[in-house]
Amino acid sequence: MDEVAAAHEYDEFEFDLENPFTSPADEPIASLLDAEGHHSPSVSAASSAARRDAASFISKVQYDGKLHVHPRVAYLALNYVDRFLSKSRLPFEHTPWAPRLLAISCLSLAGKMQRDSAISVADIQRGEEASFDEATIRRMERLVLDALDWRVRSVTPLAFISFFLSACFPPPRHPPLLAAIKARAVDLLLRVQPEVKMAEFCPSVAAASALLAAAGEVAAGAHLPDFQAGVTACPFVNSEKLRECGEVMAAACCVGPGRTAAAAASSGETPVTVLGHHRSISSESERTSTVGSAANSSDAKKRCMGPPRQWG
């Protein structure tokens, strides 16, 4: 099934963010590397304000205890926002409701891809000064899908986690240890995604950076240096980008400036000193103080009644 056909049938299956392929014949790492260039967003400075407002709305929906939106649905929705903004202009971009319409449409699409029946466009708009009707949201969904070339099975950093763990972690491998590193890396990726600078890094680099930080907290002994060396030695991982991504992740996690997982790997330090035992970054369902901090913006609360009737 090609991606266009898959997109047309996006509500027929559940999309696994850690395995974005539709065919078991795909060679995982070769396919991931080939695809990530088409799926790597790059949000311009001109679009950063819209992205910030959309991320704020997605975070608000995610942490509304009555809606029960899974963190991975919110993660995929913001990925769609980033990919859309890197390829297309937001309709009526100078109006305060435009980022919210984009966020709602991306949440709707992500919920279908994750088979999250709890998502209702009516529910996620409850409490807003104005709401969009189904037809308006469907038109925006179509614009998003067109901008994404109907590639709705996004290649995100989560898709690279298992590869790095299996290819770079030295034997003997301990499943509980690998599971703990993986869980921590996923937590970090979910935590830092709202930081707009993370959109500057390709998925493989973001995954490698998160795993180095996670391994520094969880792994111990001789395993850690070998794993660090294995990740940084990967020929497709740019060491400079890895360093920069580590700095962004460290800053987003409120740790000391200038300390990165990549720098630790090259200096012999463990990433424990980089991101530390910052336990406030915990499970996927835990609310964080960083995510959604833009929700305090007064502009995000000013909504008009929706797009002009002639749209579409």
N, C-alpha and C positions, 0 to 999 in steps of 0.2 A: 504494500500500500504506500503510495507516495504521500508527501507531506500535505499536498493540497487536498487529496482525498481524505487523509486522516483529519484534517482541520474541519472538513465538512461533516465529519462524523465524530466531532470531539466529545459529544455527550454519550458515545457508545462504549467508551472504555475509560479506565482510570490511568492517568498519566503519572508515571513514577519519575520524580525529579532526579533520582539517582540513576535511572536507566532510561534515557530519552529516546531510545531506539524502538522502532516498530518491527524490525526483522531480527530474528535470532542469528542470522547469518552475518550480521555486521561484526566487524572486528572492533571491539570497544575503543581502544585508545586511538587507533587510526581514524575511526569515524568521529570521535570526539574532537580530535585536533583539526580535522577537515571542516567540521561543522562550527566550531566555536567562533571562527572569523565572521560567520554570518549571523551569529547570535550575540556578539559582544556590543553592548550599547556604549555610546559616547555622548553624554548629555552636554550640550553647549551651555555657555554662561547665560545666553539669552533665555534658555529654557529652565534654568536652575530654580527660579522662583516658582514656576508651575510645577516642577518636580517636587519641590519642598511641600507645596500645598497638597499635592496628590498623596505624597507619602504620609503627611499628617492625617489626612482623612482615612487612609488605609489602616494606619496604626490605631486610630480611634475606634474603627469598626472591629479590628482584631481584638482589642482589649475591652470591648463591651461584653460584660459577663452574660448578657441576655442573648447574644447572637451566636456564641460558640463557633467562631470562625477559626479554623485550624491555622497555626502559624505558617504552614507550608502553602496554604492558599494565599495568605497575605504576601508571602515571599514571591510566589509566582506572579501575583497581580502587580507588585511593584516592578518586577522584571519586565512585564509587558509595558508598563508605563515608561520605563527607561528605554526599551527598544523602540517604542513608538516615537518618543521625543527625539531619539537620535536619527530618525529617518523621516519624520514628517512634522509639519507645523500643527499646533493645536488649534482647532477651529475656534474663532472668537477668543484668541489667546489673551486679549487685553481685558476680558470680562472676568469678574471674580468667581463665577460659577464654572468656568471652563475646566480647571484642574479637577474639580469635584466630579464633573461628568465623566472625565477620563478615568478617574479612580474607580467610580462605580461600575463603569463598563468593563474595566480590567478585572475587578473583583468578580463580576458576573462570569466572565470568560474563565477565570482561574477556578472558580467554584465548579463549573461544568467539567473542566479538565480533571479536577480532583474528585469529581462525583460528590461534592459537598452539598447535599440537599438542604442543609441548614441555611444557606445563603438565599435571601430574598431581597430583591432590589427595593421592595417596599419597606422591609424591616431595616435595612441599612441606611435608609433615608429618614427614618423616624426621628423626630426631634429637630430636623432641619427647618429653616424658615421657608424653604421652597423645595419641591421635589420634582424630579423628572419623570415623565410618563414612559411606559414600556417602549413605545415606538421611537422616542428620542434616544433611549439607551441602546436599542438595537441598531440604530443608524450609527451611533458612535462605535459600537462593537465592530460593525463592518469596516469602519475606517481604520480601526486598530488592526484588524485581521489583514486588511489590504496593505497597511504599512509594514506588517510583519511578513508579507508574502505568504501568508497562511502557514508559516512555520510556528505552530503553536506549541510544539514539544520543545520548549526552550532548553538549550544546553547551558546550564548554570554551573557554578563552582561545585554544587553538590554532586554532579555527575562525575567529577574527577576524584572524589574522596577515596573510593574503594581502590581505584587504580594505584594511587600513591601508596596506600597502606600495603597493598599486596606486592608492589614492585620495589618499594624502597625500604620496607621494614625488614631488618635482618632476621633470619631464623636463629633459634627456634621461635616460632610465632605463638603468642599466647592469646587465644581468642578473647578472653575477658579484657585484657589490656588493649587490644586493638579496638574492641567495642567501646571502651571508655574513651580512647583517643578520638574515635570517629564521632561519638556523641558530643564531645567537647568542641570539636571542630565545627560541627553543624550548629551548635549553640552560638559560636562566635560569628559564623557567617550570617545567621539570622539576626544577630544583634547589630552588626555593623552595616547591613544592607542599606538602611535609610541614609547613611552618610553618602552624599552625592559623589564624593571623590572615589568611592569604590567602583563607580561605573567606568572609571578610567582604566581598569585592569581587566585583562581577559580572564575568563573563568578558571583556566588552569593555574594562573598565578595567584588568584584569590584563594583557591583551594589549597595550594602549596603553603601559602602564608598562614592560613588558619590551622593547617595540620602541624606546622612547625611550632606554633604557639601552643596548641593543644598537647602535643607530645612533650613539650617542656614542662607542662603542669602535671601530666599523668605518667609519663615514662620515667624510668630511672636506670641507673647503672650503665652498662656498656651498650645497651640498645639505643640510647638517645643519640650519641654522636654519630653512630652508623646511619641512623635514620635521617638525621640532619644532612649528612654527607650525600646520602642517596637522593634526597629531594633536590638539593642544590645542584647536583651533578646531572640532573635530567637535561638533555640537550635542548628541549623545547621550552624550558623555563628560563626566562631572561633574569639574570641575577640582579640587575639594576631595578627592574620592575618589581622583583620580589622584595628588595629592600624598601622601595617606596611604598608598596602595599603594606608591608609590616609596620611602617611608620603611621600610615592612615589608620590601621586597625588598632595600634597602640593608643593613638590619640582618641579614637572613638570609644575605647574602653577605659578612658580616664586614668591612664597610667603615666609614668614619667616620660617627658619629651625626649625624642631622639633615640629611644630604645626600641629595637626591632628584633623580631625572630631571626631575620636573615643575618643581621649584624652579629647576633649571638652565635649563629652557626659558623660564621667565619672567624670569630674571635676565640672560640672554645668555650664561651660561657653557655649555660643552658638558658633556654627561653623562659625558665622560671623567673629569672631576673628581668625579663622583658615584659611579660604580661602578668607575672606573679600568680598568686593564688587568689585571683579576683573572683570570688565565688558568687558575686552578685550576678554574674552572667551564668544563669543556670539553665533550667529546662526550657524546651521550646514554648511551653505555655506560660512561662513567667513573664510578667510585665517588666520592662526596663525603663529607667529614667531617661535614657538617651533617645530611644525610639519615640517618635511622636512629640519631641520637644517643641516642634514648630506649631503644635496645636494651640499654643497660647497667642498666636498671631491674630490680631483683631481682623485682618483681612480675611482670614479663613472663616470668620463668622458672618461675613457680609455676603449674602446670597441674593440673587435676583430670581425671577420666576422661571428662568430657563431660556433656551436659545430661541431666536426668532422663528416664527411659524414657517417661514419660507425655507428653512434649512431642510435639505433632503428632498 
